[in-house]
Amino acid sequence: MEIRSLTAGSFRNLSPHPFEFHPRLNLIVGDNGQGKTNLLEALALSFGLSSFRTSDNATLLASGSNEATVISRYALAETDAPSFHVEPEGVAGCAIGPKSRRTYLCGNRVAQLTLRRAIPAVFITASDRDRLAGPPGERRKAIDRIAFALDPTHARHLVDYERARAAKSALLARQGFDPVELEVYERAMCVSGAEVLVRRRSAVLELARELRAQAERLEFPYPDLVLRLESDADPEGDALENLREIFARRGHEERAARRCLFGPHRNDVRVLSGSTPLTARASSGEVRLLLLAWTLAEIAIVARHRGVRPLFAFDDFDAEWDGTVLARFARALPEGLQLFLTSARASWVRGIFSTDGVILEVEKGSLLGRQPMSGPADQVCGPRLVA
C-alpha cells in the first residue's frame, strides 16, 4: 500500500495544496509548531484512524471553519493481496465537523472501520512512548489493533460493549433505577464483552510469539518475554459464563460504588521477563527498545493477516531515542514499506535509513522545500536550508 498524496482543507494549519509523497521514505522536517505532526494526524484521519492527539473535533478545524476535509490518494503495490476487496487505486478520506465525522472510500460513504481495514497503518506517536510503563489504556488500544487485524468483527463487538457499559454506568449513577433495566444492560455487556475477551486472548498469544521474534532481532537483552492478559474473568475459562458469574456475585459492589467496576474495560496486558514485570527489571532505554520490537510485531501481524503491508508513521522519531537503536530498528523494517517520519533535523536520518526517499520541509503548514534523500545534507530544493 502506498499513499501518493494528501490534500487537507481547513484542517488545523495545513495548506490546501496537495502534499506529494515518495513511495518509500518521507522525512517531514521543520521547527516546532510548523505542522509536521498535523500532517501525520491528517494522514491518520484519512485512513479511518482516530486522532492521536485529541477527542475534540472542534480543535481539528482551522479558525473560522465549520468543516475540515482530509483526502489521501492511494495505490496498492504489486505484491499486495488484500484480504477483502479494495480498488487498486483510489481516494480515501473524511469530512470533519465540530461534532461529526463522515468517512469515504472511492467516492462512497463507508464506515470508519471499513476505511481502517482498506488502508492499514501503524503509528508511533508521543502517546505510545509510555505504553509499557504507563496506565493500561494505551496497552488495551494496542491489543485491540492486533485483535482487529486478526478479526475485523472485533471492532463491532468492542463498540457494542462500550455502548452497553455507558448505558449501565448512566443507570448506576442515578439515585434509583429499575433492576430489570440493569439486567438488560448487563446481559448485553456479557455477550459483547465475551466476544471482546476471546479476541483479545487470541491477539495476546499472536503478539507474544511475534514480539519475542522481533525483540531478538533488535538484540533485546531479555529473551524470556511473557505477555499476560489480566482480566476479571478466568483467562482460561468460558468468557461468557465468567462474566455472568462476576456480575451476579459482585454486582452489589457496583451498585454501592454507582459505577461499572468489572468487565473487559478493565483489561490490562502485563509484560513480564519470566515472572518479573519487565519495567522492574529493564532500563528506560530497554523499555523503549521493546516498544520498537512491539511495533515491528504489529507491522508483521497486520501484513500477514490483511494481505497488505501497512503504512508506517513515526512522529518525532529521533526524540529521546538512541541512534544505534534506531539504526537497528530501521534495518529490521520490512522491505518496500512506505515510511512517514517527522523530525526537527534532516541530517540525523541519513545515517539511519538507507532507503530511497525525500525530505519534505514544512513551514506554517505549507511545503517549503523538497529534497531527495540522496542529495547533499545541506541542500534543499526551496528557499531555505534544512539544518
C-alpha positions, 0 to 999 in steps of 0.5 A: 500500500502506498499513499501518493498524496494528501490534500487537507482543507481547513484542517488545523494549519495545513495548506490546501495544496496537495502534499506529494509523497515518495513511495518509500521514505518521507522525512517531514522536517521543520521547527516546532509548531510548523505542522509536521505532526498535523500532517501525520494526524491528517494522514491518520484521519484519512485512513479511518484512524482516530486522532492521536492527539485529541477527542475534540473535533472542534480543535481539528478545524482551522479558525473560522471553519465549520468543516475540515476535509482530509483526502489521501490518494492511494495505490496498492503495490504489486505484491499486495493481496488484500484480504477483502476487496479494495480498488487498486487505486483510489481516494480515501478520506473524511469530512470533519465537523465540530461534532461529526465525522463522515468517512469515504472510500472511492467516492462512497460513504463507508464506515470508519472501520471499513476505511481502517481495514482498506488502508492499514497503518501503524503509528508511533506517536508521543502517546505510545512512548509510555505504553509499557510503563504507563496506565493500561489504556494505551496497552488495551488500544494496542491489543485491540489493533492486533485483535482487529487485524486478526478479526475485523468483527472485533471492532463491532463487538468492542463498540457494542460493549462500550455502548452497553457499559455507558448505558449501565454506568448512566443507570448506576449513577442515578439515585434509583433505577429499575433492576430489570433495566440493569439486567438488560444492560448487563446481559448485553455487556456479557455477550459483547464483552465475551466476544471482546475477551476471546479476541483479545486472548487470541491477539495476546498469544499472536503478539507474544510469539511475534514480539519475542521474534522481533525483540531478538532481532533488535538484540533485546537483552531479555529473551524470556518475554511473557505477555499476560492478559489480566482480566476479571474473568478466568483467562482460561475459562468460558468468557461468557459464563465468567462474566455472568458469574462476576456480575451476579456475585459482585454486582452489589459492589457496583451498585454501592460504588454507582459505577461499572467496576468489572468487565473487559474495560478493565483489561490490562496486558502485563509484560513480564521477563519470566515472572518479573514485570519487565519495567522492574527489571529493564532500563528506560532505554530497554523499555523503549527498545521493546516498544520498537520490537512491539511495533515491528510485531504489529507491522508483521501481524497486520501484513500477514493477516490483511494481505497488505503491508501497512503504512508506517508513521513515526512522529518525532522519531529521533526524540529521546531515542538512541541512534544505534537503536534506531539504526537497528530498528530501521534495518529490521523494517520490512522491505518496500514499506512506505515510511512517514517520519517527522523530525526537527533535523534532516541530517540525523536520518541519513545515517539511519535509513538507507532507503530511497526517499525525500525530505519534505520541509514544512513551514506554517503548514505549507511545503517549503522545500523538497529534497531527495534523500540522496542529495547533499545534507545541506541542500534543499530544493526551496528557499531555505536550508534544512539544518 
